[in-house]
Amino acid sequence: MAQPSGQPLPWQMNFQDAASPVMEGLHDMHNLLLYIIAGIALVVFLLLGYIFYKFHHRRHPAPITFTHNTTLEVLWTIIPIIILIIIGIPSVRLLHKMEAPINAEMTIKAVGHQWYWSYEYPDAKNEGQHFEFDSYMIEEKDLKPGQLRLLDVDNPMVVPIDTTIRVLITAADVLHSFAVPSLGIKRDAVPGRVNETWFSIKKPGTYYGQCSELCGAKHGFMPIAVKAVSKEDYQEWLKSKTMPETKPKELLNHQENSKKGHVITRHKENA
C-alpha cells in the first residue's frame, strides 16, 4: 500500500516524500552525503583492521620508527579535497535554487502569532483589499475521522499545483518558524522582518508542517497545513472566499475568543 505523503508516519526512518523541486534536491543531496560518509566509514574501518592485524605486537615486537611517508601525506591531502569538491558543487547549486525563485506566479504572506498562523493573498484583490484569514489547529475533541491530531487546521493555506509560489514570512509577536518538511521549507518568522522562500507542488494533496521555533506555552499547537489543488479548483476556492462586486459589502465582525485569548476577525455578509 502506498504511504501517504505530506505527513509524518509512525516509526518513519527516512524523509517525507518530496512534493517540491527543492525537497527533491534535498533528497538527492542527502543520498549523496550518505554514500560518501558510508564509504569513508568503511575505508577507516578497513584501515584500522589492517593496522591491528599488520602491526600487532606479536608480529612486531620492536615498533617501527619511521615518521614520514610522502606518498601517504599527499594522498590524505588530495583525497579530502576531491571529496569536498564533490560535496560542494551540488551544495552550492541547491542553495542557489532554494534562495532564488524564478518568475514567481503568485505570492502568499504567512504571519506567525501566538499561537496560530494567518495567511494573506496580496494577489487576490477584493475591492482594493488583500484577502486574508487565520488558521487554527483543530482541537482533539473536534477532530473528524481521517483528520490528524496536532496537524489539521480549520483553514489551510490553499495553493494551485504546478505554480511557483513565493512565500513571505514574518511574525506579529515573537519568533516563530515556518516549516513544511515535504516541501523543503524552513524559514524563521521574525517580528519586524520579512523572510522569503518559495515552493512549487506537483500533485494535489495536503502537506503538513509545524512551527519549529520555541515560541511559548502552545508552541506545539500551531501547525501548518498546505492544501494543493488543481488550478481550476483553486479559482473556485478563491471565488468562494472573496466577495463578488455584485454582492453587498462585507461587515467585519470582531469577536473576542475567550478560549484562545485574542481577537479573531471574521467576515459576515448582510442578510
BAKOLVEX-772100 format. One record per atom (N, C-alpha, C): residue number from 1; residue in one letter; atom name; x, y, z. Coordinates in steps of 0.1 Angstrom, whole numbers, m for minus. Layout:
N
{NUM,'a','CA',{X,Y,Z}} ...
END
This chain:
271
{1,'m','N',{8,m12,0}} {1,'m','CA',{0,0,0}} {1,'m','C',{9,12,0}} {2,'a','N',{5,22,m8}} {2,'a','CA',{13,34,m9}} {2,'a','C',{12,42,3}} {3,'q','N',{23,48,8}} {3,'q','CA',{23,56,20}} {3,'q','C',{18,70,17}} {4,'p','N',{10,76,26}} {4,'p','CA',{5,89,24}} {4,'p','C',{17,99,24}} {5,'s','N',{16,109,16}} {5,'s','CA',{27,119,15}} {5,'s','C',{23,132,23}} {6,'g','N',{33,140,26}} {6,'g','CA',{29,153,33}} {6,'g','C',{27,152,48}} {7,'q','N',{29,140,54}} {7,'q','CA',{27,139,68}} {7,'q','C',{37,129,74}} {8,'p','N',{40,130,87}} {8,'p','CA',{49,120,93}} {8,'p','C',{41,107,96}} {9,'l','N',{49,96,96}} {9,'l','CA',{43,83,98}} {9,'l','C',{49,77,110}} {10,'p','N',{42,68,117}} {10,'p','CA',{48,61,129}} {10,'p','C',{61,53,125}} {11,'w','N',{71,54,133}} {11,'w','CA',{84,48,131}} {11,'w','C',{90,51,118}} {12,'q','N',{88,63,113}} {12,'q','CA',{94,67,100}} {12,'q','C',{109,68,101}} {13,'m','N',{116,63,92}} {13,'m','CA',{131,63,93}} {13,'m','C',{137,73,83}} {14,'n','N',{130,76,72}} {14,'n','CA',{135,85,62}} {14,'n','C',{127,98,61}} {15,'f','N',{131,107,52}} {15,'f','CA',{124,119,49}} {15,'f','C',{110,116,44}} {16,'q','N',{101,126,46}} {16,'q','CA',{88,125,39}} {16,'q','C',{90,126,24}} {17,'d','N',{80,120,17}} {17,'d','CA',{81,121,2}} {17,'d','C',{82,135,m3}} {18,'a','N',{91,137,m12}} {18,'a','CA',{93,151,m18}} {18,'a','C',{81,155,m26}} {19,'a','N',{76,167,m23}} {19,'a','CA',{65,173,m31}} {19,'a','C',{69,185,m38}} {20,'s','N',{81,189,m38}} {20,'s','CA',{85,201,m45}} {20,'s','C',{99,199,m50}} {21,'p','N',{103,207,m60}} {21,'p','CA',{117,206,m66}} {21,'p','C',{128,208,m55}} {22,'v','N',{126,217,m46}} {22,'v','CA',{136,219,m36}} {22,'v','C',{138,206,m27}} {23,'m','N',{127,200,m23}} {23,'m','CA',{128,188,m15}} {23,'m','C',{134,177,m23}} {24,'e','N',{131,176,m35}} {24,'e','CA',{138,166,m44}} {24,'e','C',{153,168,m44}} {25,'g','N',{157,180,m45}} {25,'g','CA',{171,183,m44}} {25,'g','C',{177,180,m30}} {26,'l','N',{170,182,m20}} {26,'l','CA',{174,178,m6}} {26,'l','C',{176,163,m5}} {27,'h','N',{166,156,m11}} {27,'h','CA',{167,141,m10}} {27,'h','C',{180,137,m17}} {28,'d','N',{182,142,m29}} {28,'d','CA',{194,138,m37}} {28,'d','C',{207,142,m29}} {29,'m','N',{207,154,m23}} {29,'m','CA',{219,158,m15}} {29,'m','C',{221,148,m3}} {30,'h','N',{210,145,3}} {30,'h','CA',{211,136,15}} {30,'h','C',{217,122,11}} {31,'n','N',{212,117,m1}} {31,'n','CA',{216,104,m5}} {31,'n','C',{231,104,m9}} {32,'l','N',{235,115,m16}} {32,'l','CA',{249,117,m20}} {32,'l','C',{258,117,m7}} {33,'l','N',{254,124,3}} {33,'l','CA',{262,125,15}} {33,'l','C',{262,112,22}} {34,'l','N',{251,105,22}} {34,'l','CA',{250,92,29}} {34,'l','C',{260,82,22}} {35,'y','N',{261,82,9}} {35,'y','CA',{270,73,2}} {35,'y','C',{285,77,5}} {36,'i','N',{288,90,6}} {36,'i','CA',{301,94,8}} {36,'i','C',{305,91,23}} {37,'i','N',{297,94,32}} {37,'i','CA',{301,91,46}} {37,'i','C',{301,76,49}} {38,'a','N',{293,68,42}} {38,'a','CA',{294,54,44}} {38,'a','C',{307,48,38}} {39,'g','N',{311,54,27}} {39,'g','CA',{324,50,21}} {39,'g','C',{336,54,29}} {40,'i','N',{335,66,35}} {40,'i','CA',{346,70,44}} {40,'i','C',{347,61,56}} {41,'a','N',{335,58,62}} {41,'a','CA',{335,49,74}} {41,'a','C',{340,36,71}} {42,'l','N',{337,30,59}} {42,'l','CA',{341,17,55}} {42,'l','C',{356,17,54}} {43,'v','N',{362,27,47}} {43,'v','CA',{376,28,45}} {43,'v','C',{384,29,58}} {44,'v','N',{379,37,67}} {44,'v','CA',{385,39,80}} {44,'v','C',{385,26,88}} {45,'f','N',{373,19,87}} {45,'f','CA',{372,6,94}} {45,'f','C',{382,m4,89}} {46,'l','N',{383,m5,76}} {46,'l','CA',{392,m15,70}} {46,'l','C',{407,m11,73}} {47,'l','N',{410,2,73}} {47,'l','CA',{424,6,76}} {47,'l','C',{427,3,91}} {48,'l','N',{418,5,100}} {48,'l','CA',{420,1,114}} {48,'l','C',{422,m14,115}} {49,'g','N',{413,m21,108}} {49,'g','CA',{415,m36,109}} {49,'g','C',{429,m40,104}} {50,'y','N',{433,m34,93}} {50,'y','CA',{446,m38,87}} {50,'y','C',{457,m34,97}} {51,'i','N',{456,m23,103}} {51,'i','CA',{467,m18,112}} {51,'i','C',{467,m28,124}} {52,'f','N',{455,m31,130}} {52,'f','CA',{455,m41,141}} {52,'f','C',{462,m54,138}} {53,'y','N',{459,m58,125}} {53,'y','CA',{465,m71,121}} {53,'y','C',{480,m70,118}} {54,'k','N',{483,m60,110}} {54,'k','CA',{497,m59,105}} {54,'k','C',{507,m55,115}} {55,'f','N',{503,m47,125}} {55,'f','CA',{512,m42,135}} {55,'f','C',{509,m47,149}} {56,'h','N',{504,m58,149}} {56,'h','CA',{501,m64,162}} {56,'h','C',{515,m67,169}} {57,'h','N',{515,m66,182}} {57,'h','CA',{528,m67,189}} {57,'h','C',{535,m81,188}} {58,'r','N',{527,m91,185}} {58,'r','CA',{533,m104,182}} {58,'r','C',{540,m105,169}} {59,'r','N',{536,m97,159}} {59,'r','CA',{543,m96,147}} {59,'r','C',{554,m86,147}} {60,'h','N',{553,m76,155}} {60,'h','CA',{563,m65,155}} {60,'h','C',{566,m62,170}} {61,'p','N',{574,m71,176}} {61,'p','CA',{578,m68,190}} {61,'p','C',{585,m55,191}} {62,'a','N',{593,m52,181}} {62,'a','CA',{600,m39,181}} {62,'a','C',{593,m29,172}} {63,'p','N',{588,m18,178}} {63,'p','CA',{580,m9,170}} {63,'p','C',{588,m3,158}} {64,'i','N',{581,0,147}} {64,'i','CA',{587,6,136}} {64,'i','C',{589,21,139}} {65,'t','N',{600,27,135}} {65,'t','CA',{604,41,139}} {65,'t','C',{602,51,129}} {66,'f','N',{597,48,116}} {66,'f','CA',{596,59,106}} {66,'f','C',{585,69,110}} {67,'t','N',{587,81,106}} {67,'t','CA',{578,92,110}} {67,'t','C',{572,99,98}} {68,'h','N',{577,97,85}} {68,'h','CA',{571,104,74}} {68,'h','C',{569,94,62}} {69,'n','N',{559,97,54}} {69,'n','CA',{557,90,42}} {69,'n','C',{551,99,32}} {70,'t','N',{559,104,22}} {70,'t','CA',{554,115,13}} {70,'t','C',{542,111,5}} {71,'t','N',{542,98,0}} {71,'t','CA',{530,94,m8}} {71,'t','C',{517,94,1}} {72,'l','N',{518,89,13}} {72,'l','CA',{507,88,21}} {72,'l','C',{502,103,25}} {73,'e','N',{511,112,28}} {73,'e','CA',{507,125,31}} {73,'e','C',{501,133,19}} {74,'v','N',{506,130,7}} {74,'v','CA',{499,136,m5}} {74,'v','C',{485,131,m6}} {75,'l','N',{483,117,m5}} {75,'l','CA',{470,111,m6}} {75,'l','C',{460,117,4}} {76,'w','N',{464,118,17}} {76,'w','CA',{454,122,27}} {76,'w','C',{452,137,26}} {77,'t','N',{459,144,17}} {77,'t','CA',{456,158,14}} {77,'t','C',{447,159,2}} {78,'i','N',{450,152,m9}} {78,'i','CA',{443,153,m21}} {78,'i','C',{429,147,m20}} {79,'i','N',{428,135,m14}} {79,'i','CA',{415,128,m14}} {79,'i','C',{404,136,m6}} {80,'p','N',{407,142,5}} {80,'p','CA',{397,151,12}} {80,'p','C',{393,163,3}} {81,'i','N',{403,169,m4}} {81,'i','CA',{399,180,m13}} {81,'i','C',{390,175,m24}} {82,'i','N',{392,164,m30}} {82,'i','CA',{383,158,m40}} {82,'i','C',{369,156,m34}} {83,'i','N',{368,150,m22}} {83,'i','CA',{356,148,m16}} {83,'i','C',{348,161,m13}} {84,'l','N',{355,171,m9}} {84,'l','CA',{349,184,m6}} {84,'l','C',{343,190,m19}} {85,'i','N',{351,189,m30}} {85,'i','CA',{346,194,m43}} {85,'i','C',{333,187,m47}} {86,'i','N',{333,173,m46}} {86,'i','CA',{322,165,m49}} {86,'i','C',{309,170,m41}} {87,'i','N',{311,173,m28}} {87,'i','CA',{300,178,m20}} {87,'i','C',{297,192,m23}} {88,'g','N',{307,200,m25}} {88,'g','CA',{305,215,m26}} {88,'g','C',{297,219,m38}} {89,'i','N',{300,213,m50}} {89,'i','CA',{293,218,m62}} {89,'i','C',{278,216,m61}} {90,'p','N',{273,204,m58}} {90,'p','CA',{258,203,m57}} {90,'p','C',{252,210,m46}} {91,'s','N',{260,212,m35}} {91,'s','CA',{255,220,m24}} {91,'s','C',{253,235,m28}} {92,'v','N',{262,241,m35}} {92,'v','CA',{260,255,m39}} {92,'v','C',{249,256,m49}} {93,'r','N',{248,246,m58}} {93,'r','CA',{237,247,m67}} {93,'r','C',{223,246,m60}} {94,'l','N',{222,237,m50}} {94,'l','CA',{210,236,m43}} {94,'l','C',{207,248,m35}} {95,'l','N',{217,254,m28}} {95,'l','CA',{214,266,m21}} {95,'l','C',{209,277,m30}} {96,'h','N',{215,278,m41}} {96,'h','CA',{211,289,m51}} {96,'h','C',{196,286,m55}} {97,'k','N',{193,274,m57}} {97,'k','CA',{179,270,m61}} {97,'k','C',{169,273,m50}} {98,'m','N',{173,271,m38}} {98,'m','CA',{165,274,m26}} {98,'m','C',{162,289,m24}} {99,'e','N',{173,297,m27}} {99,'e','CA',{172,311,m23}} {99,'e','C',{167,320,m35}} {100,'a','N',{167,315,m47}} {100,'a','CA',{164,323,m58}} {100,'a','C',{152,318,m67}} {101,'p','N',{140,321,m63}} {101,'p','CA',{128,317,m71}} {101,'p','C',{128,324,m84}} {102,'i','N',{125,317,m95}} {102,'i','CA',{125,322,m108}} {102,'i','C',{110,325,m112}} {103,'n','N',{107,337,m115}} {103,'n','CA',{94,341,m121}} {103,'n','C',{82,335,m112}} {104,'a','N',{82,340,m99}} {104,'a','CA',{71,335,m91}} {104,'a','C',{57,340,m97}} {105,'e','N',{48,330,m97}} {105,'e','CA',{35,333,m103}} {105,'e','C',{25,339,m93}} {106,'m','N',{27,337,m80}} {106,'m','CA',{18,343,m70}} {106,'m','C',{26,344,m57}} {107,'t','N',{21,352,m48}} {107,'t','CA',{27,355,m35}} {107,'t','C',{17,353,m24}} {108,'i','N',{22,346,m13}} {108,'i','CA',{14,345,m1}} {108,'i','C',{22,349,11}} {109,'k','N',{16,356,20}} {109,'k','CA',{23,361,32}} {109,'k','C',{18,353,44}} {110,'a','N',{28,347,51}} {110,'a','CA',{25,339,63}} {110,'a','C',{30,347,75}} {111,'v','N',{21,349,84}} {111,'v','CA',{24,357,96}} {111,'v','C',{22,348,109}} {112,'g','N',{32,346,117}} {112,'g','CA',{31,338,129}} {112,'g','C',{26,346,141}} {113,'h','N',{17,340,148}} {113,'h','CA',{11,346,160}} {113,'h','C',{12,336,172}} {114,'q','N',{10,341,184}} {114,'q','CA',{9,331,195}} {114,'q','C',{m6,328,196}} {115,'w','N',{m11,316,193}} {115,'w','CA',{m3,305,187}} {115,'w','C',{m11,300,175}} {116,'y','N',{m10,307,164}} {116,'y','CA',{m17,303,151}} {116,'y','C',{m10,311,140}} {117,'w','N',{m14,307,128}} {117,'w','CA',{m9,314,116}} {117,'w','C',{m20,321,109}} {118,'s','N',{m16,332,102}} {118,'s','CA',{m25,339,94}} {118,'s','C',{m19,340,80}} {119,'y','N',{m27,339,70}} {119,'y','CA',{m22,339,56}} {119,'y','C',{m29,351,48}} {120,'e','N',{m21,358,41}} {120,'e','CA',{m25,369,33}} {120,'e','C',{m22,366,18}} {121,'y','N',{m32,369,9}} {121,'y','CA',{m31,366,m5}} {121,'y','C',{m31,380,m12}} {122,'p','N',{m20,387,m13}} {122,'p','CA',{m20,400,m19}} {122,'p','C',{m23,401,m33}} {123,'d','N',{m22,390,m40}} {123,'d','CA',{m26,389,m55}} {123,'d','C',{m41,388,m57}} {124,'a','N',{m48,384,m46}} {124,'a','CA',{m63,382,m48}} {124,'a','C',{m69,395,m42}} {125,'k','N',{m72,405,m50}} {125,'k','CA',{m78,417,m46}} {125,'k','C',{m93,416,m44}} {126,'n','N',{m98,423,m34}} {126,'n','CA',{m112,423,m31}} {126,'n','C',{m116,438,m28}} {127,'e','N',{m120,445,m37}} {127,'e','CA',{m123,460,m36}} {127,'e','C',{m111,467,m30}} {128,'g','N',{m100,464,m35}} {128,'g','CA',{m87,471,m32}} {128,'g','C',{m81,465,m19}} {129,'q','N',{m87,455,m12}} {129,'q','CA',{m82,450,0}} {129,'q','C',{m77,436,m3}} {130,'h','N',{m65,432,2}} {130,'h','CA',{m60,419,0}} {130,'h','C',{m68,409,9}} {131,'f','N',{m68,397,4}} {131,'f','CA',{m76,386,11}} {131,'f','C',{m67,379,21}} {132,'e','N',{m73,377,33}} {132,'e','CA',{m65,371,44}} {132,'e','C',{m74,363,53}} {133,'f','N',{m68,353,61}} {133,'f','CA',{m76,346,70}} {133,'f','C',{m67,340,81}} {134,'d','N',{m72,335,92}} {134,'d','CA',{m64,329,103}} {134,'d','C',{m66,314,102}} {135,'s','N',{m56,307,107}} {135,'s','CA',{m56,292,106}} {135,'s','C',{m52,287,120}} {136,'y','N',{m62,280,126}} {136,'y','CA',{m60,275,140}} {136,'y','C',{m60,259,139}} {137,'m','N',{m53,253,148}} {137,'m','CA',{m53,239,150}} {137,'m','C',{m67,234,154}} {138,'i','N',{m71,223,149}} {138,'i','CA',{m84,217,153}} {138,'i','C',{m81,210,166}} {139,'e','N',{m89,213,176}} {139,'e','CA',{m88,207,189}} {139,'e','C',{m91,192,188}} {140,'e','N',{m85,184,196}} {140,'e','CA',{m86,169,195}} {140,'e','C',{m100,165,196}} {141,'k','N',{m108,171,205}} {141,'k','CA',{m122,167,207}} {141,'k','C',{m131,171,194}} {142,'d','N',{m126,179,185}} {142,'d','CA',{m133,183,173}} {142,'d','C',{m129,176,161}} {143,'l','N',{m119,167,162}} {143,'l','CA',{m113,161,150}} {143,'l','C',{m124,152,144}} {144,'k','N',{m124,151,131}} {144,'k','CA',{m133,142,123}} {144,'k','C',{m125,130,118}} {145,'p','N',{m131,119,115}} {145,'p','CA',{m124,108,110}} {145,'p','C',{m115,111,98}} {146,'g','N',{m102,107,99}} {146,'g','CA',{m93,110,89}} {146,'g','C',{m84,122,91}} {147,'q','N',{m88,131,101}} {147,'q','CA',{m80,143,104}} {147,'q','C',{m69,139,114}} {148,'l','N',{m58,146,113}} {148,'l','CA',{m46,143,121}} {148,'l','C',{m45,152,133}} {149,'r','N',{m43,145,144}} {149,'r','CA',{m41,152,157}} {149,'r','C',{m29,161,157}} {150,'l','N',{m30,173,161}} {150,'l','CA',{m19,183,162}} {150,'l','C',{m14,188,149}} {151,'l','N',{m21,184,138}} {151,'l','CA',{m16,188,124}} {151,'l','C',{m27,194,116}} {152,'d','N',{m39,190,117}} {152,'d','CA',{m50,195,109}} {152,'d','C',{m55,209,114}} {153,'v','N',{m59,217,105}} {153,'v','CA',{m63,231,109}} {153,'v','C',{m77,234,103}} {154,'d','N',{m83,245,108}} {154,'d','CA',{m96,248,103}} {154,'d','C',{m96,255,89}} {155,'n','N',{m85,262,87}} {155,'n','CA',{m84,269,74}} {155,'n','C',{m70,267,69}} {156,'p','N',{m67,257,60}} {156,'p','CA',{m54,255,55}} {156,'p','C',{m50,266,44}} {157,'m','N',{m37,267,42}} {157,'m','CA',{m33,275,31}} {157,'m','C',{m36,267,18}} {158,'v','N',{m44,273,9}} {158,'v','CA',{m47,266,m3}} {158,'v','C',{m39,272,m15}} {159,'v','N',{m33,263,m23}} {159,'v','CA',{m25,268,m34}} {159,'v','C',{m28,259,m46}} {160,'p','N',{m25,264,m58}} {160,'p','CA',{m26,256,m70}} {160,'p','C',{m14,248,m73}} {161,'i','N',{m15,237,m79}} {161,'i','CA',{m4,228,m83}} {161,'i','C',{3,234,m95}} {162,'d','N',{15,230,m98}} {162,'d','CA',{23,234,m109}} {162,'d','C',{24,250,m110}} {163,'t','N',{26,256,m99}} {163,'t','CA',{26,271,m98}} {163,'t','C',{38,274,m89}} {164,'t','N',{47,283,m93}} {164,'t','CA',{58,288,m85}} {164,'t','C',{52,298,m75}} {165,'i','N',{53,295,m62}} {165,'i','CA',{47,304,m52}} {165,'i','C',{57,310,m43}} {166,'r','N',{58,323,m42}} {166,'r','CA',{67,330,m33}} {166,'r','C',{59,331,m19}} {167,'v','N',{66,328,m8}} {167,'v','CA',{60,329,5}} {167,'v','C',{69,339,13}} {168,'l','N',{62,350,17}} {168,'l','CA',{68,360,26}} {168,'l','C',{65,356,40}} {169,'i','N',{74,356,49}} {169,'i','CA',{73,350,62}} {169,'i','C',{77,361,73}} {170,'t','N',{68,364,82}} {170,'t','CA',{71,373,93}} {170,'t','C',{63,369,105}} {171,'a','N',{65,376,116}} {171,'a','CA',{57,373,129}} {171,'a','C',{52,386,134}} {172,'a','N',{41,384,142}} {172,'a','CA',{34,396,148}} {172,'a','C',{38,398,163}} {173,'d','N',{45,388,169}} {173,'d','CA',{48,390,183}} {173,'d','C',{61,385,187}} {174,'v','N',{64,372,186}} {174,'v','CA',{77,366,190}} {174,'v','C',{82,358,178}} {175,'l','N',{94,352,180}} {175,'l','CA',{100,344,169}} {175,'l','C',{92,331,167}} {176,'h','N',{89,328,155}} {176,'h','CA',{83,316,150}} {176,'h','C',{92,310,139}} {177,'s','N',{88,299,134}} {177,'s','CA',{95,293,122}} {177,'s','C',{85,285,114}} {178,'f','N',{85,289,101}} {178,'f','CA',{75,283,91}} {178,'f','C',{82,271,85}} {179,'a','N',{78,259,88}} {179,'a','CA',{85,247,83}} {179,'a','C',{75,236,78}} {180,'v','N',{77,232,66}} {180,'v','CA',{69,221,60}} {180,'v','C',{79,211,54}} {181,'p','N',{81,200,60}} {181,'p','CA',{92,191,56}} {181,'p','C',{91,186,42}} {182,'s','N',{79,182,37}} {182,'s','CA',{77,176,24}} {182,'s','C',{79,186,13}} {183,'l','N',{79,199,16}} {183,'l','CA',{81,210,6}} {183,'l','C',{96,215,7}} {184,'g','N',{103,210,17}} {184,'g','CA',{117,215,18}} {184,'g','C',{118,230,23}} {185,'i','N',{108,234,32}} {185,'i','CA',{107,248,36}} {185,'i','C',{110,248,51}} {186,'k','N',{119,258,55}} {186,'k','CA',{120,261,69}} {186,'k','C',{126,275,70}} {187,'r','N',{118,285,74}} {187,'r','CA',{123,298,75}} {187,'r','C',{118,304,88}} {188,'d','N',{127,312,95}} {188,'d','CA',{123,319,107}} {188,'d','C',{113,330,104}} {189,'a','N',{103,331,113}} {189,'a','CA',{94,343,112}} {189,'a','C',{98,352,123}} {190,'v','N',{103,364,119}} {190,'v','CA',{109,374,129}} {190,'v','C',{101,386,129}} {191,'p','N',{96,391,140}} {191,'p','CA',{89,404,141}} {191,'p','C',{97,415,135}} {192,'g','N',{90,423,126}} {192,'g','CA',{97,435,120}} {192,'g','C',{106,431,108}} {193,'r','N',{106,419,104}} {193,'r','CA',{115,415,93}} {193,'r','C',{107,405,85}} {194,'v','N',{109,405,72}} {194,'v','CA',{102,396,62}} {194,'v','C',{113,387,56}} {195,'n','N',{111,374,58}} {195,'n','CA',{120,364,51}} {195,'n','C',{112,358,40}} {196,'e','N',{119,352,30}} {196,'e','CA',{113,348,18}} {196,'e','C',{117,334,15}} {197,'t','N',{108,326,10}} {197,'t','CA',{111,313,4}} {197,'t','C',{101,310,m7}} {198,'w','N',{102,298,m13}} {198,'w','CA',{93,295,m24}} {198,'w','C',{91,280,m25}} {199,'f','N',{80,276,m32}} {199,'f','CA',{78,262,m35}} {199,'f','C',{69,261,m47}} {200,'s','N',{69,249,m53}} {200,'s','CA',{60,245,m64}} {200,'s','C',{56,231,m62}} {201,'i','N',{43,228,m60}} {201,'i','CA',{39,215,m57}} {201,'i','C',{34,208,m70}} {202,'k','N',{38,195,m72}} {202,'k','CA',{35,188,m84}} {202,'k','C',{21,181,m84}} {203,'k','N',{17,176,m73}} {203,'k','CA',{5,168,m72}} {203,'k','C',{m4,173,m61}} {204,'p','N',{m18,172,m63}} {204,'p','CA',{m27,176,m52}} {204,'p','C',{m25,168,m39}} {205,'g','N',{m28,174,m28}} {205,'g','CA',{m27,168,m15}} {205,'g','C',{m26,178,m4}} {206,'t','N',{m25,173,8}} {206,'t','CA',{m23,182,19}} {206,'t','C',{m10,179,26}} {207,'y','N',{m2,190,27}} {207,'y','CA',{12,188,32}} {207,'y','C',{13,196,46}} {208,'y','N',{18,189,56}} {208,'y','CA',{17,194,69}} {208,'y','C',{31,198,74}} {209,'g','N',{31,208,83}} {209,'g','CA',{43,212,90}} {209,'g','C',{39,218,103}} {210,'q','N',{49,223,110}} {210,'q','CA',{47,229,124}} {210,'q','C',{56,241,126}} {211,'c','N',{53,249,136}} {211,'c','CA',{63,259,140}} {211,'c','C',{75,252,146}} {212,'s','N',{87,256,141}} {212,'s','CA',{99,250,145}} {212,'s','C',{108,259,154}} {213,'e','N',{102,269,160}} {213,'e','CA',{110,278,169}} {213,'e','C',{102,279,182}} {214,'l','N',{108,276,193}} {214,'l','CA',{101,277,206}} {214,'l','C',{95,291,208}} {215,'c','N',{82,291,209}} {215,'c','CA',{75,304,209}} {215,'c','C',{66,306,220}} {216,'g','N',{66,298,230}} {216,'g','CA',{57,300,242}} {216,'g','C',{50,287,246}} {217,'a','N',{40,288,254}} {217,'a','CA',{34,277,260}} {217,'a','C',{27,267,250}} {218,'k','N',{22,273,240}} {218,'k','CA',{15,265,230}} {218,'k','C',{23,263,217}} {219,'h','N',{36,263,218}} {219,'h','CA',{44,262,206}} {219,'h','C',{41,250,198}} {220,'g','N',{37,239,204}} {220,'g','CA',{34,226,197}} {220,'g','C',{20,226,192}} {221,'f','N',{13,237,193}} {221,'f','CA',{m1,236,189}} {221,'f','C',{m4,247,178}} {222,'m','N',{5,250,169}} {222,'m','CA',{3,259,158}} {222,'m','C',{8,253,145}} {223,'p','N',{1,242,141}} {223,'p','CA',{5,235,129}} {223,'p','C',{3,243,116}} {224,'i','N',{9,238,105}} {224,'i','CA',{8,244,92}} {224,'i','C',{2,234,83}} {225,'a','N',{m8,237,75}} {225,'a','CA',{m14,228,65}} {225,'a','C',{m14,235,52}} {226,'v','N',{m8,229,42}} {226,'v','CA',{m8,235,28}} {226,'v','C',{m16,225,19}} {227,'k','N',{m27,230,14}} {227,'k','CA',{m36,221,6}} {227,'k','C',{m34,225,m9}} {228,'a','N',{m28,216,m16}} {228,'a','CA',{m26,218,m31}} {228,'a','C',{m37,212,m39}} {229,'v','N',{m43,221,m47}} {229,'v','CA',{m54,216,m56}} {229,'v','C',{m51,220,m70}} {230,'s','N',{m60,216,m79}} {230,'s','CA',{m58,219,m93}} {230,'s','C',{m60,234,m95}} {231,'k','N',{m55,240,m106}} {231,'k','CA',{m57,254,m108}} {231,'k','C',{m72,258,m109}} {232,'e','N',{m80,249,m115}} {232,'e','CA',{m94,252,m116}} {232,'e','C',{m101,252,m102}} {233,'d','N',{m97,242,m94}} {233,'d','CA',{m103,242,m81}} {233,'d','C',{m98,253,m72}} {234,'y','N',{m86,258,m74}} {234,'y','CA',{m81,269,m67}} {234,'y','C',{m89,282,m70}} {235,'q','N',{m92,284,m83}} {235,'q','CA',{m100,296,m87}} {235,'q','C',{m114,295,m81}} {236,'e','N',{m120,283,m80}} {236,'e','CA',{m133,282,m74}} {236,'e','C',{m132,285,m59}} {237,'w','N',{m121,280,m53}} {237,'w','CA',{m120,283,m38}} {237,'w','C',{m118,298,m36}} {238,'l','N',{m110,304,m45}} {238,'l','CA',{m108,318,m43}} {238,'l','C',{m121,326,m45}} {239,'k','N',{m129,322,m54}} {239,'k','CA',{m142,329,m56}} {239,'k','C',{m151,327,m44}} {240,'s','N',{m150,316,m38}} {240,'s','CA',{m159,313,m26}} {240,'s','C',{m154,321,m14}} {241,'k','N',{m141,325,m14}} {241,'k','CA',{m136,333,m3}} {241,'k','C',{m136,348,m5}} {242,'t','N',{m137,352,m17}} {242,'t','CA',{m137,367,m20}} {242,'t','C',{m151,370,m25}} {243,'m','N',{m156,382,m21}} {243,'m','CA',{m169,386,m24}} {243,'m','C',{m170,392,m38}} {244,'p','N',{m179,388,m47}} {244,'p','CA',{m180,395,m60}} {244,'p','C',{m186,409,m58}} {245,'e','N',{m183,417,m67}} {245,'e','CA',{m187,431,m66}} {245,'e','C',{m203,433,m65}} {246,'t','N',{m210,423,m71}} {246,'t','CA',{m225,424,m71}} {246,'t','C',{m231,421,m58}} {247,'k','N',{m224,416,m48}} {247,'k','CA',{m229,413,m35}} {247,'k','C',{m228,425,m26}} {248,'p','N',{m236,425,m15}} {248,'p','CA',{m235,436,m5}} {248,'p','C',{m221,436,1}} {249,'k','N',{m217,448,5}} {249,'k','CA',{m204,449,12}} {249,'k','C',{m203,442,25}} {250,'e','N',{m192,436,27}} {250,'e','CA',{m190,428,39}} {250,'e','C',{m189,437,52}} {251,'l','N',{m194,431,63}} {251,'l','CA',{m192,438,76}} {251,'l','C',{m182,430,84}} {252,'l','N',{m173,437,89}} {252,'l','CA',{m163,430,97}} {252,'l','C',{m168,428,111}} {253,'n','N',{m168,416,116}} {253,'n','CA',{m174,413,129}} {253,'n','C',{m162,409,138}} {254,'h','N',{m158,417,147}} {254,'h','CA',{m147,414,156}} {254,'h','C',{m153,408,169}} {255,'q','N',{m149,396,172}} {255,'q','CA',{m154,390,184}} {255,'q','C',{m143,384,192}} {256,'e','N',{m144,385,205}} {256,'e','CA',{m134,381,214}} {256,'e','C',{m135,365,216}} {257,'n','N',{m124,359,213}} {257,'n','CA',{m124,344,215}} {257,'n','C',{m117,342,229}} {258,'s','N',{m126,340,239}} {258,'s','CA',{m120,339,253}} {258,'s','C',{m112,326,254}} {259,'k','N',{m114,316,246}} {259,'k','CA',{m107,303,248}} {259,'k','C',{m92,305,244}} {260,'k','N',{m90,313,233}} {260,'k','CA',{m77,315,228}} {260,'k','C',{m71,328,233}} {261,'g','N',{m79,337,238}} {261,'g','CA',{m74,348,245}} {261,'g','C',{m70,360,235}} {262,'h','N',{m75,361,223}} {262,'h','CA',{m72,372,215}} {262,'h','C',{m84,374,205}} {263,'v','N',{m83,385,198}} {263,'v','CA',{m94,388,189}} {263,'v','C',{m92,382,175}} {264,'i','N',{m103,376,170}} {264,'i','CA',{m103,370,156}} {264,'i','C',{m112,378,147}} {265,'t','N',{m107,381,135}} {265,'t','CA',{m115,388,126}} {265,'t','C',{m122,378,117}} {266,'r','N',{m136,379,116}} {266,'r','CA',{m143,371,108}} {266,'r','C',{m152,379,98}} {267,'h','N',{m155,373,87}} {267,'h','CA',{m163,380,77}} {267,'h','C',{m177,376,77}} {268,'k','N',{m187,385,77}} {268,'k','CA',{m201,382,78}} {268,'k','C',{m208,391,68}} {269,'e','N',{m217,385,59}} {269,'e','CA',{m224,392,49}} {269,'e','C',{m237,396,55}} {270,'n','N',{m242,408,49}} {270,'n','CA',{m256,412,52}} {270,'n','C',{m266,402,47}} {271,'a','N',{m277,401,54}} {271,'a','CA',{m287,392,50}} {271,'a','C',{m294,398,38}} 
END
